Structures are given as structure tokens and as C-alpha cells.
């Protein structure tokens, strides 16, 4: 059974953005040190 | 090894490789005459490196490094393949449980676009603050 794309689902996606940005920033930091 | 750790190591090595090459090209782009200009100003070779070479190299390489960061951020979606938690992985999970693939991927695309534009805006502001603010207006031939 499918459910609609609702506001909580959107907020959940936005929460994942935080991890994406954090991963990228840490990777840049790590890359700068390694490079 | 946890998925997030593996993702971080992979992304760091990727950025290290590309970033180092970008910085190398930035250093290569600094004219050799800059050394002599530093000597005229009283700076000796090891000491002139941060003031003359590195600043110009960073200014030259910065736009490419900023683009590389945006690419890294967008390319982080690949780590969803190893179950690291990020936007694409969460989108995959949600669309598989709700069967609303189009809606979730459409919104995720919009979020990635917003992230890229936001990062570009922030990085451009940083470039202005570090390299352009307080600098004299550059001649058109020097651009």
C-alpha cells in the first residue's frame, strides 16, 4: 500500500541533507590533509 | 569497517587526488617573475612563498577547488551504494517503502540543485571576502 509524499517525508529528506553536507565537509578536510 | 567510515575515506582520497592536482596547476600558473618581484620587495626565497606564490596560487586555484567541492557533494550520492546515510540513500529507502519513486526523486533532485547553488553562493562570498575585498580594482588586461 502506498502513501502520499507528505510534509514529514520532506523533513526527513532535509534531515539527510545535513549528513550529505557533513560528509562532504569532512571529506574535504580529510582530502586537504591527505593531499 | 562501517559504511560511513569507508565513504569518508573514499571521498577524502578522491578530493585529495583532484585537489592536489588543482593546487599544482595553480602554483604552475604563478609567473616566475613573481619571485623576482618578491626579491625586489625584500623577501627572500623561502620567506616569499606564503606571501607571493601561495596567495596567487590559491586565488587562481580557488574556483576550480570550489567546483570540486560541489562535485564531491553531488558525487556523494554514490556512497548510497554502500549504505552510508545521506540524501540518496534516504531517498532510496523512502521511495521503496512508499512506492512514490517519482515524487521522492524529483524532490531529491531539487534539494541537490539547491545544495549546489547554495554552496556556490557561499564559496563565491568566501572568495570575495578573502581575495577581492580591499584589493585595488584590477586592470582589465590582468583578468
Backbone of each chain as nested JSON, in Angstrom:
{
  "chains": [
    {"id": "A", "residues": [
      {"number": 1, "name": "UNK", "atoms": {"N": [0.846, -1.192, 0.0], "CA": [0.0, 0.0, 0.0], "C": [0.882, 1.243, 0.0]}},
      {"number": 2, "name": "UNK", "atoms": {"N": [0.598, 2.165, -0.87], "CA": [1.409, 3.368, -0.96], "C": [0.788, 4.503, -0.147]}},
      {"number": 3, "name": "UNK", "atoms": {"N": [1.661, 5.382, 0.318], "CA": [1.144, 6.567, 0.993], "C": [1.693, 7.791, 0.289]}},
      {"number": 4, "name": "UNK", "atoms": {"N": [1.086, 8.915, 0.564], "CA": [1.445, 10.124, -0.163], "C": [2.807, 10.665, 0.281]}},
      {"number": 5, "name": "UNK", "atoms": {"N": [3.322, 11.509, -0.606], "CA": [4.53, 12.257, -0.247], "C": [4.084, 13.406, 0.647]}},
      {"number": 6, "name": "UNK", "atoms": {"N": [4.346, 13.282, 1.941], "CA": [3.813, 14.274, 2.876], "C": [4.942, 15.133, 3.478]}},
      {"number": 7, "name": "UNK", "atoms": {"N": [4.536, 16.05, 4.302], "CA": [5.478, 17.004, 4.907], "C": [6.545, 16.309, 5.759]}},
      {"number": 8, "name": "UNK", "atoms": {"N": [6.174, 15.351, 6.613], "CA": [7.214, 14.657, 7.393], "C": [8.252, 13.955, 6.516]}},
      {"number": 9, "name": "UNK", "atoms": {"N": [7.807, 13.424, 5.394], "CA": [8.767, 12.779, 4.486], "C": [9.742, 13.805, 3.927]}},
      {"number": 10, "name": "UNK", "atoms": {"N": [9.231, 14.994, 3.605], "CA": [10.102, 16.061, 3.107], "C": [11.112, 16.474, 4.175]}},
      {"number": 11, "name": "UNK", "atoms": {"N": [10.63, 16.592, 5.413], "CA": [11.535, 16.961, 6.507], "C": [12.586, 15.877, 6.726]}},
      {"number": 12, "name": "UNK", "atoms": {"N": [12.199, 14.641, 6.521], "CA": [13.145, 13.531, 6.644], "C": [14.239, 13.643, 5.586]}},
      {"number": 13, "name": "UNK", "atoms": {"N": [13.841, 14.022, 4.377], "CA": [14.821, 14.228, 3.307], "C": [15.756, 15.385, 3.661]}},
      {"number": 14, "name": "UNK", "atoms": {"N": [15.166, 16.455, 4.203], "CA": [16.004, 17.599, 4.578], "C": [16.993, 17.215, 5.676]}},
      {"number": 15, "name": "UNK", "atoms": {"N": [16.57, 16.333, 6.561], "CA": [17.487, 15.855, 7.598], "C": [18.671, 15.115, 6.999]}},
      {"number": 16, "name": "UNK", "atoms": {"N": [18.428, 14.426, 5.9], "CA": [19.517, 13.695, 5.241], "C": [20.506, 14.646, 4.582]}},
      {"number": 17, "name": "UNK", "atoms": {"N": [20.039, 15.85, 4.228], "CA": [20.937, 16.848, 3.631], "C": [22.069, 17.166, 4.599]}},
      {"number": 18, "name": "UNK", "atoms": {"N": [21.718, 17.222, 5.873], "CA": [22.727, 17.534, 6.895], "C": [23.875, 16.536, 6.821]}},
      {"number": 19, "name": "UNK", "atoms": {"N": [23.55, 15.259, 6.675], "CA": [24.594, 14.235, 6.609], "C": [25.394, 14.347, 5.326]}},
      {"number": 20, "name": "UNK", "atoms": {"N": [24.706, 14.679, 4.24], "CA": [25.411, 14.823, 2.966], "C": [26.436, 15.952, 3.033]}},
      {"number": 21, "name": "UNK", "atoms": {"N": [26.004, 17.093, 3.573], "CA": [26.914, 18.236, 3.671], "C": [28.044, 17.928, 4.645]}},
      {"number": 22, "name": "UNK", "atoms": {"N": [27.692, 17.295, 5.756], "CA": [28.713, 16.966, 6.753], "C": [29.752, 15.995, 6.175]}},
      {"number": 23, "name": "UNK", "atoms": {"N": [29.279, 14.979, 5.464], "CA": [30.198, 14.035, 4.813], "C": [31.142, 14.77, 3.867]}},
      {"number": 24, "name": "UNK", "atoms": {"N": [30.584, 15.686, 3.079], "CA": [31.396, 16.41, 2.103], "C": [32.428, 17.283, 2.801]}},
      {"number": 25, "name": "UNK", "atoms": {"N": [32.007, 17.988, 3.855], "CA": [32.94, 18.875, 4.546], "C": [34.067, 18.081, 5.206]}},
      {"number": 26, "name": "UNK", "atoms": {"N": [33.718, 16.959, 5.828], "CA": [34.761, 16.135, 6.46], "C": [35.69, 15.561, 5.391]}},
      {"number": 27, "name": "UNK", "atoms": {"N": [35.115, 15.172, 4.248], "CA": [35.94, 14.616, 3.167], "C": [36.893, 15.67, 2.616]}},
      {"number": 28, "name": "UNK", "atoms": {"N": [36.422, 16.915, 2.52], "CA": [37.298, 17.99, 2.043], "C": [38.432, 18.212, 3.037]}},
      {"number": 29, "name": "UNK", "atoms": {"N": [38.084, 18.211, 4.309], "CA": [39.093, 18.371, 5.36], "C": [40.113, 17.218, 5.288]}},
      {"number": 30, "name": "UNK", "atoms": {"N": [39.58, 16.005, 5.196], "CA": [40.468, 14.844, 5.111], "C": [41.299, 14.857, 3.846]}},
      {"number": 31, "name": "UNK", "atoms": {"N": [40.682, 15.277, 2.752], "CA": [41.398, 15.346, 1.486], "C": [42.503, 16.383, 1.519]}},
      {"number": 32, "name": "UNK", "atoms": {"N": [42.241, 17.496, 2.194], "CA": [43.259, 18.544, 2.307], "C": [44.45, 18.035, 3.11]}},
      {"number": 33, "name": "UNK", "atoms": {"N": [44.171, 17.289, 4.16], "CA": [45.253, 16.746, 4.992], "C": [46.025, 15.678, 4.21]}},
      {"number": 34, "name": "UNK", "atoms": {"N": [45.272, 14.784, 3.548], "CA": [45.921, 13.7, 2.814], "C": [46.686, 14.221, 1.6]}},
      {"number": 35, "name": "UNK", "atoms": {"N": [46.12, 15.249, 0.956], "CA": [46.769, 15.786, -0.244], "C": [47.962, 16.644, 0.114]}}
    ]},
    {"id": "B", "residues": [
      {"number": 1, "name": "UNK", "atoms": {"N": [34.632, -2.552, 8.926], "CA": [34.617, -1.094, 8.778], "C": [33.181, -0.627, 8.487]}},
      {"number": 2, "name": "UNK", "atoms": {"N": [32.791, 0.454, 9.143], "CA": [31.439, 0.958, 8.926], "C": [31.325, 1.659, 7.579]}},
      {"number": 3, "name": "UNK", "atoms": {"N": [30.092, 1.692, 7.077], "CA": [29.878, 2.271, 5.756], "C": [30.264, 3.747, 5.72]}},
      {"number": 4, "name": "UNK", "atoms": {"N": [29.926, 4.473, 6.779], "CA": [30.242, 5.911, 6.804], "C": [31.754, 6.137, 6.793]}},
      {"number": 5, "name": "UNK", "atoms": {"N": [32.478, 5.307, 7.54], "CA": [33.941, 5.438, 7.556], "C": [34.52, 5.159, 6.176]}},
      {"number": 6, "name": "UNK", "atoms": {"N": [34.028, 4.085, 5.556], "CA": [34.515, 3.758, 4.217], "C": [34.192, 4.874, 3.233]}},
      {"number": 7, "name": "UNK", "atoms": {"N": [32.996, 5.444, 3.369], "CA": [32.602, 6.538, 2.485], "C": [33.514, 7.745, 2.681]}},
      {"number": 8, "name": "UNK", "atoms": {"N": [33.797, 8.051, 3.946], "CA": [34.66, 9.209, 4.226], "C": [36.062, 9.0, 3.671]}},
      {"number": 9, "name": "UNK", "atoms": {"N": [36.597, 7.79, 3.836], "CA": [37.943, 7.517, 3.322], "C": [37.961, 7.647, 1.797]}},
      {"number": 10, "name": "UNK", "atoms": {"N": [36.957, 7.053, 1.153], "CA": [36.901, 7.124, -0.304], "C": [36.755, 8.539, -0.812]}},
      {"number": 11, "name": "UNK", "atoms": {"N": [35.857, 9.3, -0.199], "CA": [35.636, 10.676, -0.641], "C": [36.863, 11.542, -0.359]}},
      {"number": 12, "name": "UNK", "atoms": {"N": [37.517, 11.297, 0.791], "CA": [38.714, 12.079, 1.121], "C": [39.829, 11.815, 0.11]}},
      {"number": 13, "name": "UNK", "atoms": {"N": [40.028, 10.546, -0.233], "CA": [41.081, 10.219, -1.202], "C": [40.76, 10.815, -2.562]}},
      {"number": 14, "name": "UNK", "atoms": {"N": [39.477, 10.783, -2.916], "CA": [39.066, 11.378, -4.193], "C": [39.375, 12.868, -4.216]}},
      {"number": 15, "name": "UNK", "atoms": {"N": [39.004, 13.553, -3.147], "CA": [39.252, 15.004, -3.109], "C": [40.746, 15.296, -3.019]}},
      {"number": 16, "name": "UNK", "atoms": {"N": [41.474, 14.438, -2.278], "CA": [42.925, 14.644, -2.163], "C": [43.583, 14.589, -3.538]}},
      {"number": 17, "name": "UNK", "atoms": {"N": [43.185, 13.611, -4.339], "CA": [43.782, 13.463, -5.667], "C": [43.495, 14.648, -6.567]}},
      {"number": 18, "name": "UNK", "atoms": {"N": [42.219, 14.986, -6.681], "CA": [41.85, 16.093, -7.563], "C": [42.334, 17.438, -7.017]}},
      {"number": 19, "name": "UNK", "atoms": {"N": [42.186, 17.614, -5.682], "CA": [42.573, 18.89, -5.081], "C": [44.059, 19.158, -5.216]}},
      {"number": 20, "name": "UNK", "atoms": {"N": [44.869, 18.117, -5.03], "CA": [46.314, 18.284, -5.159], "C": [46.685, 18.691, -6.582]}},
      {"number": 21, "name": "UNK", "atoms": {"N": [46.04, 18.057, -7.545], "CA": [46.345, 18.385, -8.94], "C": [45.908, 19.827, -9.274]}},
      {"number": 22, "name": "UNK", "atoms": {"N": [44.774, 20.236, -8.717], "CA": [44.301, 21.609, -8.941], "C": [45.276, 22.61, -8.325]}},
      {"number": 23, "name": "UNK", "atoms": {"N": [45.739, 22.315, -7.109], "CA": [46.697, 23.223, -6.458], "C": [48.018, 23.266, -7.23]}},
      {"number": 24, "name": "UNK", "atoms": {"N": [48.444, 22.102, -7.729], "CA": [49.684, 22.079, -8.512], "C": [49.567, 22.983, -9.734]}},
      {"number": 25, "name": "UNK", "atoms": {"N": [48.425, 22.896, -10.405], "CA": [48.246, 23.758, -11.583], "C": [48.169, 25.222, -11.176]}},
      {"number": 26, "name": "UNK", "atoms": {"N": [47.615, 25.491, -9.991], "CA": [47.573, 26.874, -9.511], "C": [48.964, 27.412, -9.252]}},
      {"number": 27, "name": "UNK", "atoms": {"N": [49.831, 26.577, -8.669], "CA": [51.217, 27.008, -8.417], "C": [51.946, 27.209, -9.735]}},
      {"number": 28, "name": "UNK", "atoms": {"N": [51.701, 26.303, -10.687], "CA": [52.333, 26.439, -12.009], "C": [51.898, 27.716, -12.709]}},
      {"number": 29, "name": "UNK", "atoms": {"N": [50.693, 28.189, -12.401], "CA": [50.163, 29.359, -13.103], "C": [50.764, 30.664, -12.599]}},
      {"number": 30, "name": "UNK", "atoms": {"N": [51.432, 30.621, -11.444], "CA": [52.048, 31.854, -10.925], "C": [53.282, 32.173, -11.763]}},
      {"number": 31, "name": "UNK", "atoms": {"N": [53.368, 33.371, -12.323], "CA": [54.518, 33.705, -13.167], "C": [55.825, 33.646, -12.378]}},
      {"number": 32, "name": "UNK", "atoms": {"N": [56.877, 33.173, -13.042], "CA": [58.179, 33.087, -12.364], "C": [58.66, 34.478, -11.946]}},
      {"number": 33, "name": "UNK", "atoms": {"N": [58.205, 35.489, -12.668], "CA": [58.63, 36.85, -12.341], "C": [58.154, 37.268, -10.958]}},
      {"number": 34, "name": "UNK", "atoms": {"N": [57.155, 36.561, -10.427], "CA": [56.653, 36.911, -9.102], "C": [57.743, 36.744, -8.046]}},
      {"number": 35, "name": "UNK", "atoms": {"N": [58.613, 35.735, -8.236], "CA": [59.742, 35.549, -7.313], "C": [60.634, 36.78, -7.304]}},
      {"number": 36, "name": "UNK", "atoms": {"N": [60.926, 37.248, -8.512], "CA": [61.821, 38.406, -8.629], "C": [61.146, 39.647, -8.054]}},
      {"number": 37, "name": "UNK", "atoms": {"N": [59.829, 39.733, -8.24], "CA": [59.091, 40.852, -7.656], "C": [59.176, 40.816, -6.136]}},
      {"number": 38, "name": "UNK", "atoms": {"N": [59.108, 39.621, -5.579], "CA": [59.242, 39.476, -4.133], "C": [60.629, 39.863, -3.665]}},
      {"number": 39, "name": "UNK", "atoms": {"N": [61.632, 39.487, -4.458], "CA": [63.011, 39.833, -4.1], "C": [63.208, 41.341, -4.101]}},
      {"number": 40, "name": "UNK", "atoms": {"N": [62.584, 42.017, -5.069], "CA": [62.675, 43.478, -5.129], "C": [62.049, 44.095, -3.874]}},
      {"number": 41, "name": "UNK", "atoms": {"N": [60.976, 43.431, -3.386], "CA": [60.308, 43.945, -2.192], "C": [61.027, 43.549, -0.911]}},
      {"number": 42, "name": "UNK", "atoms": {"N": [62.151, 42.806, -1.038], "CA": [62.948, 42.448, 0.122], "C": [62.63, 41.094, 0.712]}},
      {"number": 43, "name": "UNK", "atoms": {"N": [61.864, 40.258, 0.001], "CA": [61.526, 38.927, 0.516], "C": [62.479, 37.903, -0.089]}},
      {"number": 44, "name": "UNK", "atoms": {"N": [63.072, 37.081, 0.757], "CA": [63.987, 36.048, 0.284], "C": [63.202, 34.784, -0.084]}},
      {"number": 45, "name": "UNK", "atoms": {"N": [63.771, 33.926, -0.94], "CA": [63.032, 32.788, -1.491], "C": [62.191, 31.932, -0.546]}},
      {"number": 46, "name": "UNK", "atoms": {"N": [62.715, 31.421, 0.606], "CA": [61.766, 30.607, 1.386], "C": [60.659, 31.453, 1.999]}},
      {"number": 47, "name": "UNK", "atoms": {"N": [60.976, 32.659, 2.366], "CA": [60.011, 33.514, 3.055], "C": [58.956, 34.102, 2.16]}},
      {"number": 48, "name": "UNK", "atoms": {"N": [59.255, 34.187, 0.862], "CA": [58.284, 34.803, -0.044], "C": [57.203, 33.821, -0.466]}},
      {"number": 49, "name": "UNK", "atoms": {"N": [57.393, 32.547, -0.108], "CA": [56.452, 31.52, -0.579], "C": [55.004, 31.804, -0.147]}},
      {"number": 50, "name": "UNK", "atoms": {"N": [54.749, 32.019, 1.159], "CA": [53.343, 32.261, 1.525], "C": [52.818, 33.584, 0.99]}},
      {"number": 51, "name": "UNK", "atoms": {"N": [53.678, 34.603, 0.924], "CA": [53.198, 35.933, 0.553], "C": [53.023, 36.101, -0.951]}},
      {"number": 52, "name": "UNK", "atoms": {"N": [53.914, 35.513, -1.71], "CA": [53.902, 35.747, -3.155], "C": [53.275, 34.576, -3.904]}},
      {"number": 53, "name": "UNK", "atoms": {"N": [53.811, 33.388, -3.687], "CA": [53.416, 32.241, -4.501], "C": [52.073, 31.661, -4.06]}},
      {"number": 54, "name": "UNK", "atoms": {"N": [51.973, 31.352, -2.751], "CA": [50.801, 30.617, -2.27], "C": [49.52, 31.437, -2.439]}},
      {"number": 55, "name": "UNK", "atoms": {"N": [49.599, 32.729, -2.134], "CA": [48.392, 33.55, -2.237], "C": [47.881, 33.591, -3.678]}},
      {"number": 56, "name": "UNK", "atoms": {"N": [48.795, 33.816, -4.618], "CA": [48.377, 33.863, -6.028], "C": [47.906, 32.499, -6.517]}},
      {"number": 57, "name": "UNK", "atoms": {"N": [48.614, 31.446, -6.058], "CA": [48.228, 30.097, -6.481], "C": [46.836, 29.753, -5.961]}},
      {"number": 58, "name": "UNK", "atoms": {"N": [46.575, 30.11, -4.702], "CA": [45.254, 29.824, -4.131], "C": [44.17, 30.619, -4.837]}},
      {"number": 59, "name": "UNK", "atoms": {"N": [44.48, 31.876, -5.163], "CA": [43.486, 32.701, -5.852], "C": [43.171, 32.131, -7.233]}},
      {"number": 60, "name": "UNK", "atoms": {"N": [44.199, 31.611, -7.882], "CA": [43.983, 31.015, -9.201], "C": [43.222, 29.695, -9.101]}},
      {"number": 61, "name": "UNK", "atoms": {"N": [43.593, 28.889, -8.085], "CA": [43.025, 27.542, -7.994], "C": [41.668, 27.522, -7.295]}},
      {"number": 62, "name": "UNK", "atoms": {"N": [41.337, 28.595, -6.602], "CA": [40.123, 28.573, -5.772], "C": [38.848, 28.216, -6.543]}},
      {"number": 63, "name": "UNK", "atoms": {"N": [38.578, 28.848, -7.693], "CA": [37.332, 28.495, -8.398], "C": [37.247, 27.016, -8.746]}},
      {"number": 64, "name": "UNK", "atoms": {"N": [38.374, 26.441, -9.168], "CA": [38.37, 25.006, -9.5], "C": [38.19, 24.158, -8.25]}},
      {"number": 65, "name": "UNK", "atoms": {"N": [38.804, 24.585, -7.13], "CA": [38.628, 23.844, -5.883], "C": [37.176, 23.919, -5.411]}},
      {"number": 66, "name": "UNK", "atoms": {"N": [36.574, 25.103, -5.579], "CA": [35.17, 25.257, -5.18], "C": [34.278, 24.359, -6.033]}},
      {"number": 67, "name": "UNK", "atoms": {"N": [34.554, 24.307, -7.33], "CA": [33.783, 23.416, -8.202], "C": [33.985, 21.963, -7.799]}},
      {"number": 68, "name": "UNK", "atoms": {"N": [35.214, 21.645, -7.393], "CA": [35.498, 20.269, -6.98], "C": [34.712, 19.909, -5.724]}},
      {"number": 69, "name": "UNK", "atoms": {"N": [34.556, 20.888, -4.829], "CA": [33.761, 20.637, -3.621], "C": [32.303, 20.365, -3.983]}},
      {"number": 70, "name": "UNK", "atoms": {"N": [31.768, 21.181, -4.909], "CA": [30.375, 20.963, -5.323], "C": [30.233, 19.592, -5.983]}},
      {"number": 71, "name": "UNK", "atoms": {"N": [31.221, 19.237, -6.81], "CA": [31.198, 17.911, -7.447], "C": [31.244, 16.797, -6.41]}},
      {"number": 72, "name": "UNK", "atoms": {"N": [32.089, 16.998, -5.389], "CA": [32.201, 15.993, -4.328], "C": [30.877, 15.843, -3.591]}},
      {"number": 73, "name": "UNK", "atoms": {"N": [30.229, 16.991, -3.333], "CA": [28.955, 16.96, -2.61], "C": [27.889, 16.236, -3.434]}},
      {"number": 74, "name": "UNK", "atoms": {"N": [27.843, 16.534, -4.72], "CA": [26.855, 15.865, -5.566], "C": [27.229, 14.4, -5.775]}},
      {"number": 75, "name": "UNK", "atoms": {"N": [28.541, 14.157, -5.896], "CA": [29.003, 12.791, -6.116], "C": [28.891, 11.917, -4.885]}},
      {"number": 76, "name": "UNK", "atoms": {"N": [28.613, 12.539, -3.735], "CA": [28.475, 11.741, -2.509], "C": [27.29, 10.788, -2.608]}},
      {"number": 77, "name": "UNK", "atoms": {"N": [26.417, 11.011, -3.598], "CA": [25.267, 10.112, -3.753], "C": [25.723, 8.68, -4.043]}},
      {"number": 78, "name": "UNK", "atoms": {"N": [26.956, 8.533, -4.558], "CA": [27.437, 7.186, -4.89], "C": [27.624, 6.336, -3.64]}},
      {"number": 79, "name": "UNK", "atoms": {"N": [27.849, 6.987, -2.478], "CA": [28.077, 6.196, -1.269], "C": [26.778, 5.562, -0.763]}},
      {"number": 80, "name": "UNK", "atoms": {"N": [25.657, 5.918, -1.396], "CA": [24.411, 5.211, -1.064], "C": [24.529, 3.731, -1.426]}},
      {"number": 81, "name": "UNK", "atoms": {"N": [25.426, 3.43, -2.381], "CA": [25.616, 2.036, -2.807], "C": [26.187, 1.171, -1.698]}},
      {"number": 82, "name": "UNK", "atoms": {"N": [26.879, 1.811, -0.718], "CA": [27.421, 1.021, 0.396], "C": [26.65, 1.327, 1.678]}},
      {"number": 83, "name": "UNK", "atoms": {"N": [25.439, 1.86, 1.52], "CA": [24.524, 2.079, 2.647], "C": [24.95, 3.172, 3.611]}},
      {"number": 84, "name": "UNK", "atoms": {"N": [25.845, 4.051, 3.175], "CA": [26.163, 5.202, 4.029], "C": [24.954, 6.135, 4.025]}},
      {"number": 85, "name": "UNK", "atoms": {"N": [24.673, 6.714, 5.183], "CA": [23.459, 7.515, 5.291], "C": [23.672, 8.911, 4.699]}},
      {"number": 86, "name": "UNK", "atoms": {"N": [23.012, 9.192, 3.616], "CA": [22.993, 10.527, 3.029], "C": [21.731, 10.647, 2.187]}},
      {"number": 87, "name": "UNK", "atoms": {"N": [21.614, 11.732, 1.447], "CA": [20.333, 12.057, 0.814], "C": [19.82, 10.971, -0.135]}},
      {"number": 88, "name": "UNK", "atoms": {"N": [20.69, 10.474, -0.995], "CA": [20.242, 9.465, -1.955], "C": [19.841, 8.164, -1.254]}},
      {"number": 89, "name": "UNK", "atoms": {"N": [20.604, 7.786, -0.234], "CA": [20.279, 6.558, 0.499], "C": [18.92, 6.686, 1.18]}},
      {"number": 90, "name": "UNK", "atoms": {"N": [18.676, 7.846, 1.786], "CA": [17.386, 8.068, 2.456], "C": [16.26, 8.101, 1.427]}},
      {"number": 91, "name": "UNK", "atoms": {"N": [16.521, 8.73, 0.286], "CA": [15.511, 8.771, -0.773], "C": [15.192, 7.365, -1.268]}},
      {"number": 92, "name": "UNK", "atoms": {"N": [16.232, 6.554, -1.455], "CA": [16.015, 5.165, -1.879], "C": [15.127, 4.423, -0.893]}},
      {"number": 93, "name": "UNK", "atoms": {"N": [15.448, 4.591, 0.384], "CA": [14.68, 3.892, 1.423], "C": [13.215, 4.338, 1.41]}},
      {"number": 94, "name": "UNK", "atoms": {"N": [13.021, 5.651, 1.35], "CA": [11.654, 6.181, 1.409], "C": [10.833, 5.763, 0.189]}},
      {"number": 95, "name": "UNK", "atoms": {"N": [11.45, 5.836, -0.984], "CA": [10.669, 5.503, -2.175], "C": [10.359, 4.01, -2.251]}},
      {"number": 96, "name": "UNK", "atoms": {"N": [11.223, 3.203, -1.647], "CA": [10.957, 1.767, -1.676], "C": [9.884, 1.371, -0.666]}},
      {"number": 97, "name": "UNK", "atoms": {"N": [9.692, 2.203, 0.348], "CA": [8.648, 1.878, 1.326], "C": [7.316, 2.529, 0.995]}},
      {"number": 98, "name": "UNK", "atoms": {"N": [7.347, 3.609, 0.195], "CA": [6.09, 4.308, -0.114], "C": [5.63, 4.083, -1.556]}},
      {"number": 99, "name": "UNK", "atoms": {"N": [6.529, 3.567, -2.403], "CA": [6.238, 3.38, -3.84], "C": [5.903, 4.698, -4.527]}},
      {"number": 100, "name": "UNK", "atoms": {"N": [6.506, 5.761, -4.042], "CA": [6.333, 7.083, -4.657], "C": [7.692, 7.528, -5.207]}},
      {"number": 101, "name": "UNK", "atoms": {"N": [8.219, 6.725, -6.129], "CA": [9.574, 6.973, -6.62], "C": [9.696, 8.335, -7.294]}},
      {"number": 102, "name": "UNK", "atoms": {"N": [8.746, 8.677, -8.167], "CA": [8.865, 9.934, -8.908], "C": [8.903, 11.13, -7.974]}},
      {"number": 103, "name": "UNK", "atoms": {"N": [7.969, 11.154, -7.009], "CA": [7.906, 12.306, -6.106], "C": [9.198, 12.454, -5.301]}},
      {"number": 104, "name": "UNK", "atoms": {"N": [9.678, 11.327, -4.758], "CA": [10.859, 11.413, -3.888], "C": [12.109, 11.792, -4.682]}},
      {"number": 105, "name": "UNK", "atoms": {"N": [12.285, 11.177, -5.843], "CA": [13.485, 11.516, -6.626], "C": [13.393, 12.926, -7.19]}},
      {"number": 106, "name": "UNK", "atoms": {"N": [12.191, 13.37, -7.507], "CA": [12.02, 14.737, -8.002], "C": [12.415, 15.737, -6.927]}},
      {"number": 107, "name": "UNK", "atoms": {"N": [11.929, 15.506, -5.715], "CA": [12.262, 16.417, -4.613], "C": [13.75, 16.33, -4.281]}},
      {"number": 108, "name": "UNK", "atoms": {"N": [14.303, 15.112, -4.29], "CA": [15.736, 14.962, -4.004], "C": [16.571, 15.715, -5.046]}},
      {"number": 109, "name": "UNK", "atoms": {"N": [16.131, 15.672, -6.304], "CA": [16.841, 16.428, -7.35], "C": [16.822, 17.918, -7.041]}},
      {"number": 110, "name": "UNK", "atoms": {"N": [15.641, 18.412, -6.632], "CA": [15.527, 19.829, -6.27], "C": [16.416, 20.178, -5.094]}},
      {"number": 111, "name": "UNK", "atoms": {"N": [16.499, 19.277, -4.128], "CA": [17.354, 19.54, -2.96], "C": [18.828, 19.572, -3.376]}},
      {"number": 112, "name": "UNK", "atoms": {"N": [19.232, 18.63, -4.249], "CA": [20.621, 18.641, -4.734], "C": [20.919, 19.937, -5.483]}},
      {"number": 113, "name": "UNK", "atoms": {"N": [19.961, 20.398, -6.287], "CA": [20.155, 21.65, -7.017], "C": [20.314, 22.807, -6.04]}},
      {"number": 114, "name": "UNK", "atoms": {"N": [19.445, 22.838, -5.017], "CA": [19.522, 23.91, -4.021], "C": [20.852, 23.854, -3.268]}},
      {"number": 115, "name": "UNK", "atoms": {"N": [21.311, 22.633, -2.956], "CA": [22.599, 22.494, -2.27], "C": [23.742, 23.018, -3.132]}},
      {"number": 116, "name": "UNK", "atoms": {"N": [23.705, 22.685, -4.414], "CA": [24.782, 23.119, -5.307], "C": [24.788, 24.642, -5.44]}},
      {"number": 117, "name": "UNK", "atoms": {"N": [23.602, 25.22, -5.621], "CA": [23.531, 26.676, -5.762], "C": [23.918, 27.369, -4.457]}},
      {"number": 118, "name": "UNK", "atoms": {"N": [23.474, 26.802, -3.329], "CA": [23.823, 27.379, -2.037], "C": [25.317, 27.322, -1.775]}},
      {"number": 119, "name": "UNK", "atoms": {"N": [25.923, 26.175, -2.078], "CA": [27.363, 26.035, -1.879], "C": [28.119, 27.003, -2.782]}},
      {"number": 120, "name": "UNK", "atoms": {"N": [27.659, 27.146, -4.007], "CA": [28.299, 28.074, -4.946], "C": [28.237, 29.504, -4.416]}},
      {"number": 121, "name": "UNK", "atoms": {"N": [27.081, 29.856, -3.855], "CA": [26.901, 31.201, -3.309], "C": [27.844, 31.441, -2.134]}},
      {"number": 122, "name": "UNK", "atoms": {"N": [27.9, 30.485, -1.218], "CA": [28.752, 30.621, -0.033], "C": [30.229, 30.684, -0.439]}},
      {"number": 123, "name": "UNK", "atoms": {"N": [30.626, 29.806, -1.363], "CA": [32.031, 29.757, -1.764], "C": [32.424, 31.014, -2.523]}},
      {"number": 124, "name": "UNK", "atoms": {"N": [31.48, 31.563, -3.308], "CA": [31.781, 32.805, -4.012], "C": [31.929, 33.954, -3.023]}},
      {"number": 125, "name": "UNK", "atoms": {"N": [31.081, 33.968, -1.994], "CA": [31.195, 35.004, -0.963], "C": [32.533, 34.889, -0.236]}},
      {"number": 126, "name": "UNK", "atoms": {"N": [32.966, 33.654, -0.004], "CA": [34.258, 33.42, 0.656], "C": [35.403, 33.924, -0.229]}},
      {"number": 127, "name": "UNK", "atoms": {"N": [35.292, 33.668, -1.533], "CA": [36.321, 34.141, -2.469], "C": [36.41, 35.658, -2.421]}},
      {"number": 128, "name": "UNK", "atoms": {"N": [35.237, 36.302, -2.43], "CA": [35.22, 37.761, -2.394], "C": [35.847, 38.26, -1.104]}},
      {"number": 129, "name": "UNK", "atoms": {"N": [35.493, 37.637, 0.027], "CA": [35.981, 38.096, 1.33], "C": [37.493, 37.915, 1.461]}},
      {"number": 130, "name": "UNK", "atoms": {"N": [38.019, 36.834, 0.895], "CA": [39.441, 36.544, 1.077], "C": [40.303, 37.205, 0.006]}},
      {"number": 131, "name": "UNK", "atoms": {"N": [39.857, 37.153, -1.244], "CA": [40.741, 37.552, -2.339], "C": [40.401, 38.902, -2.979]}},
      {"number": 132, "name": "UNK", "atoms": {"N": [39.184, 39.366, -2.833], "CA": [38.811, 40.58, -3.561], "C": [38.561, 41.78, -2.659]}},
      {"number": 133, "name": "UNK", "atoms": {"N": [38.071, 41.561, -1.456], "CA": [37.748, 42.68, -0.589], "C": [39.023, 43.44, -0.226]}},
      {"number": 134, "name": "UNK", "atoms": {"N": [38.977, 44.716, -0.391], "CA": [40.124, 45.536, -0.034], "C": [41.215, 45.57, -1.068]}},
      {"number": 135, "name": "UNK", "atoms": {"N": [41.058, 44.806, -2.15], "CA": [42.06, 44.819, -3.214], "C": [41.766, 45.981, -4.159]}},
      {"number": 136, "name": "UNK", "atoms": {"N": [42.802, 46.566, -4.718], "CA": [42.549, 47.607, -5.712], "C": [41.866, 47.008, -6.937]}},
      {"number": 137, "name": "UNK", "atoms": {"N": [41.141, 47.84, -7.655], "CA": [40.454, 47.363, -8.859], "C": [41.501, 46.894, -9.852]}},
      {"number": 138, "name": "UNK", "atoms": {"N": [41.325, 45.678, -10.361], "CA": [42.321, 45.1, -11.263], "C": [42.111, 45.642, -12.685]}},
      {"number": 139, "name": "UNK", "atoms": {"N": [43.202, 45.808, -13.351], "CA": [43.111, 46.269, -14.734], "C": [42.453, 45.183, -15.584]}},
      {"number": 140, "name": "UNK", "atoms": {"N": [41.782, 45.61, -16.627], "CA": [41.054, 44.628, -17.438], "C": [41.988, 43.626, -18.087]}},
      {"number": 141, "name": "UNK", "atoms": {"N": [43.236, 44.053, -18.402], "CA": [44.152, 43.123, -19.051], "C": [44.643, 42.051, -18.088]}},
      {"number": 142, "name": "UNK", "atoms": {"N": [44.491, 42.29, -16.779], "CA": [45.01, 41.328, -15.791], "C": [43.988, 40.253, -15.453]}},
      {"number": 143, "name": "UNK", "atoms": {"N": [42.779, 40.367, -15.954], "CA": [41.757, 39.394, -15.585], "C": [41.88, 38.123, -16.391]}}
    ]}
  ]
}
